[in-house]
Amino acid sequence: MMKLMLIVLAIVAISMLLLTVNIWLRGGEFRSQHIGQSKEMRRRGIHCVQSMDAMERKEKRKQRVSESR
């Protein structure tokens, strides 16, 4: 049981070391993961859910609703 724990601990330590090296080689930054900041998503007209919801609500406010019976 102790041998297994040491093996798992070694794997986690090596993974953390490799992740640190990867971050260091990239200049300490990750690219943004937000949909709205992706060039390809903007080109396709895809926005984050909150932005799309706000746009839909804005469009619906402009439309008049007829309440005649």
Secondary structure by P-SEA (a helix, b strand, c coil): caaaaaaaaaaaaaaaaaaaaaaaaaccccccccccccaaaaaaccccaaaaaaaaaaaaaabbbbccc
